[in-house]
């Protein structure tokens, strides 16, 4: 088909490269991460049907999968590879997603499982605050020298 047309294989390659560059690296990372989270949720569903988990622990595991693959891992990876967006913005996304998902998952759980979900949120937010304080201290110490 290429032999009958005026389009060379090089032009097709350049066109394909331009299309692949239209999708940003950030969107590819987030899409791959969400796909991995979806696969994790499917596996969790299969485990729940075949073996079963005690109490409402499937909700806690689903929360962890969504938070890890949907927010924390992609934002931390993008923080390392893309310096154009500030650390505060990336960690703010993580915090917001954590609180929203914890609020949604709180309706489906009670007791120990609820405590575990909110404890994970508290620990993560504390780590974000400590990271920001440490970075602020480093910047102020560096500016004084």
Steps between C-alpha positions, in 0.01 A plus 500: 500500500788736568652434161190636322474818707714808523545460877833356606553276801708780655202739482277240665758453776522877559118520511484217755768669712307828496184324620686327782643835613151652512424286805709643781727289716292598801181366342674176401628448855160568654320276247745213555469540875121499492508192276724325755258603776206365299683169452563491875130557570405221259741263675360612836148425376605152390668433835192626684272267301725193518647526850319785671650753737387537861286798593524802277871469424433487126401869527829583673703315236301666220565839663873424515509389137317811378708736711831339413443455128265794448683770692817427695714300257434706187549831681824385663628369167406823324663697780828328414482531120315830451637800687265747327226441760580585860531240773225678695254463212575131455471427873184709513343271239594198711346656812180600323452157341568331834236702682238462226550123467508450877173690528341281234630175647391603850137436405569132431703411809481527876703409805861400458493530121383861522772577753764345273389707200510830690825404674658446158372842393638660816840336460523601135402861571755510785768376258401768247523772768837370622632490143388858437646623830831328428514645149413847630775475761752388239408788271524758779836361616628502141383861446682616815833363375 
